Amino acid sequence: MSRMTESQLSRIDNLEIGRYGYGAVKWPGLTDVRCHDFDRDVRIERGSLTLYPDREKPELGHGLNKEAVVTLHVKPTRNDVKPKSLEQLQSRLSKLSEEFGGKFISYDMEKWIFR
């Protein structure tokens, strides 16, 4: 990104930011990244993603506060999880997604994906 022009930085297509072993967030479409310090504006921790943790979020649809696809690496703490348990975990993560206004996409015992 450091070699991109202002014009290019104003129109990044399908911007994706991740933290190895923790997860990633992808904003479909075009995103203007000229005014962002990603180390400050995006925090990906074990099982969570926070945008603008230390400052006020812009209005919905502006900056990074817009529709995105989030992938979080969430593994059960026990290794003996059975198919019924998988269904229960998927149901729980689906409810959590809806509680904060998101839409559950999938969970496969390693990755929780939602919008």
Secondary structure, DSSP 8 states (H G I E B T S, - for coil): -TTS-HHHHTTEEEEEEEETTTEEEEEEEEE--TT--HHHHEEEETTEEEESTTS----TTBTTBS--EEEEE---S-S---HHHHHHHHHHHHHHHHHTT--EEEE-SSEEEE-
